[in-house]
Amino acid sequence: MMAEAPVVAPPPPIDLKSMIAEPPVAAPPPPIMPPPVAPLSSMTAPSMMATQILELPVEPTVMAPLSSMGQAALAEWYGKAEATLTAIGEEIQRQRPTHIRDLPEIAAGMASALQMDDRLLVRAVSHQSGPSLVGNMVHAAIFSVKIGLGLGYRPDELEKLALAALVHDLGMFQLPQDMLGHAGRWSPDQIETLQRHPLMGAEILRTAAKDYAWLSDIVVQEHERINGSGYPKQLQGPQIHEFALVIGLADVLDAMLRSRASRKGLLPHEAVRLLLAREKPGFPTRLFKSLLQQFSLFPVGTWVKLTSGEIGEVIRSNPRFPLRPAVKILIDQAGQRLREARHMDLSSSPLVHVSEIVDALQLA
């Protein structure tokens, strides 16, 4: 019988608080347009200090079982969004007239689903293979709603935010096809062409979404940054609508999570660290605080591969050790499904940790 390995104390809790500078939190910028986008006044309570937000305990997420109909409905929003955006993209590429179709209904369904639980978030975090423009737009909507929840947006604001995120990159479909899959260094001419896509997207929406005139104003600003480093107009601070900044942060997060031909996608905690290290000057601090509060590093329901080679489903988060969730092991090191699942709490198993996120659909 093998001698038991000595018990090693788990590592100290991850301290993301120290990675965020604490400048005075400016008041939320007023909308740059009239309704239907209402002023975003019902956000985080002004009495809550920035440090308090980061010190809020993260309660383990417990998702109530859904009926088969409920599970199908959640999956349906993701699939509907992909199918609708794919059809719109094809029409744009073929230079045909297009319309946003049922995207408003889809956006409302996604926003409602994310207010109930994190199943759509799990889908977005897990399904990160391939350079999919459509996938990025769907994921940006999901991540944006999560950030919006942390900012205290009302349900109607979350629906508008989700809709704007779903169409934020429509202008990319007008770019040359060889640019969409380009993996090497971009030439100055390519960069100049790329930076015109927000203007292209806004122009598309002026005819494709006539009943949603405010959409083009949001989409044209999605790549702007509060320090003036964005494009196409180098806007700064309150010149940029907060919806555009939320979508921009969600867009960057998804790009970091996504695997490409040239590199493997980052794990959620790696992406969050990189965001804080690289993107702090471009976004308000309150958006990062909301992201940290709302974005579970390994949401309950996520399938993960461990350094032991085993694969399982996250069943509980550990507030003190967010990188070490409790996992229900379902597949052994040899890739064989276990007859009886076993549980492993990574906070008490310091020699084992998560090595990658697995798309559960690819295991089916």
Buried (B, 14 or more C-beta within 10 A) or exposed (E): EEEEEEEEEBEEBBEBBEBBEEEEBEEBBEBBEEEEBBEBEEBBEEEEEBEEBBEEEBEBBEBEEBEEEBEEBBBEBBEBBBEBBEEBBEBBEEEEEBEBBEBBBBBBBBBBBBEEBBBBBBBBBBBBBEBBBBBBBBBBBBBBBBBBBBBBBBEEBBBBBBBBBBBBBBBBBBBEEEEEEBEEEEEEEBEEBBEBBBBBBBBBBEEBBEEBEBBBBBBBBBBBBBEBEBBBBEBBEBBBBBBBBBBBBBBBBBBBBBBBEEEEBBBBBEBBBBBBEEBBEBBBBBBBBBBBBBBBBBBBBBBBBBEBEBBBBBBBBBEEBBBBBBBBBBBBEEEEEBEEBEEBBBBEBBEBBBEBBBBBEEEE
